[in-house]
Amino acid sequence: MMWKEFQSAKAPRNKHSEELSVKNCGLAELAHISGQLLSKLGNVEFLKTGKAACSPVVAFTQEIIRSPRQAGAICPSGTALSDAMAREAVAGDGLVVELGAGTGAVTKALLKRGIAPENIVAVEQSAHLANFLRNRFPRVKVVQEDASRLSELFYGKAIDSVVSSLPLVSLPPDMRESIMRQIRRLAAGKRLIQFTYFWGDSYLTESGFKLLHTKTVFKNFPPARVMTFEI
Ligand SMILES: C[S@@+](CC[C@H](N)C(=O)[O-])C[C@H]1O[C@@H](n2cnc3c(N)ncnc32)[C@H](O)[C@@H]1O
């Protein structure tokens, strides 16, 4: 989906995008039943917003059942972690690009920090979570796309910061390398903020991103590291 298209994109109402894909799971049947149950829960209106709404935890749990490898976590990022990431973002007239926005914990922290919703673009590959994000943040641009298509999405756009919750460790190495190459091309000299539950060396330092600092957030489940790089 190109820039102009996603600017005018509306939340898809396709029921099929809500279907579960648990065929490859050993416990497929159990997962299917749990998924159906959670799917029902997901349609409960917790808030009287007039829109179909569900809690971030339920939305994220549904996603784990659909696609555990891509979800890359066992629950949404906590407030302390999200705030720590948002604090590191540099914002000017350009865009703050959020990768793997999930249920929007970091999006919320970026807004709380005072970044204008029009300057935030949330990229999320899951149709289910992209819909959730659109309902939760109607003024933020939400792009349901794979982050490996960043160049097509952001060609010629000024980017101030890239804030990423992508599960880099569990992405296929080719895809990971491709995403990093594109980030380097699109936002050279700018900031990349990445959180990780992985305590080993970062792929990003090995790939030439300059580590500015790291912060460990113990007040998160599980504890996580926020790494700030110059691209
Ligand atoms: C750790 S979770 C996001 C946590 C998020 N901060 C939250 O609180 O919900 C990682 C997210 O990255 C998304 N993701 C994984 N691979 C992706 C890709 N190639 N392109 C875009 N999003 C991707 C997953 O769907 C998932 O929502």
The ligand as an SDF file (V2000), in Angstrom:
LIG
                    3D

 27 29  0  0  0  0  0  0  0  0999 V2000
    6.3570   -7.0210   20.7160 C   0  0  0  0  0  0  0  0  0  0  0  0
    4.8970   -6.8240   19.7720 S   0  0  0  0  0  0  0  0  0  0  0  0
    4.3970   -5.1650   19.9000 C   0  0  0  0  0  0  0  0  0  0  0  0
    4.3290   -4.5800   21.2420 C   0  0  0  0  0  0  0  0  0  0  0  0
    3.6340   -3.2320   21.2330 C   0  0  0  0  0  0  0  0  0  0  0  0
    4.5180   -2.2030   21.7190 N   0  0  0  0  0  0  0  0  0  0  0  0
    2.3960   -3.3340   22.1220 C   0  0  0  0  0  0  0  0  0  0  0  0
    2.4400   -2.8390   23.2390 O   0  0  0  0  0  0  0  0  0  0  0  0
    1.4170   -3.9390   21.7210 O   0  0  0  0  0  0  0  0  0  0  0  0
    5.5760   -6.8400   18.1230 C   0  0  0  0  0  0  0  0  0  0  0  0
    4.6180   -6.4190   17.0410 C   0  0  0  0  0  0  0  0  0  0  0  0
    5.3270   -6.4130   15.8020 O   0  0  0  0  0  0  0  0  0  0  0  0
    4.4570   -6.8490   14.7910 C   0  0  0  0  0  0  0  0  0  0  0  0
    5.2890   -7.3400   13.6750 N   0  0  0  0  0  0  0  0  0  0  0  0
    6.0500   -8.4710   13.6330 C   0  0  0  0  0  0  0  0  0  0  0  0
    6.6830   -8.5730   12.4560 N   0  0  0  0  0  0  0  0  0  0  0  0
    6.3440   -7.4690   11.7410 C   0  0  0  0  0  0  0  0  0  0  0  0
    6.6860   -6.9930   10.4500 C   0  0  0  0  0  0  0  0  0  0  0  0
    7.5180   -7.6790    9.6490 N   0  0  0  0  0  0  0  0  0  0  0  0
    6.1670   -5.8220   10.0270 N   0  0  0  0  0  0  0  0  0  0  0  0
    5.3270   -5.1090   10.8230 C   0  0  0  0  0  0  0  0  0  0  0  0
    4.9560   -5.5060   12.0550 N   0  0  0  0  0  0  0  0  0  0  0  0
    5.4520   -6.6690   12.5140 C   0  0  0  0  0  0  0  0  0  0  0  0
    3.6320   -7.9460   15.4630 C   0  0  0  0  0  0  0  0  0  0  0  0
    2.4270   -8.1830   14.7980 O   0  0  0  0  0  0  0  0  0  0  0  0
    3.4450   -7.3620   16.8520 C   0  0  0  0  0  0  0  0  0  0  0  0
    2.2680   -6.6250   16.9330 O   0  0  0  0  0  0  0  0  0  0  0  0
  1  2  1  0
  2  3  1  0
  2 10  1  0
  3  4  1  0
  4  5  1  0
  5  6  1  0
  5  7  1  0
  7  8  2  0
  7  9  1  0
 10 11  1  0
 11 12  1  0
 11 26  1  0
 12 13  1  0
 13 14  1  0
 13 24  1  0
 14 15  1  0
 14 23  1  0
 15 16  2  0
 16 17  1  0
 17 18  1  0
 17 23  2  0
 18 19  1  0
 18 20  2  0
 20 21  1  0
 21 22  2  0
 22 23  1  0
 24 25  1  0
 24 26  1  0
 26 27  1  0
M  CHG  2   2   1   9  -1
M  END
$$$$
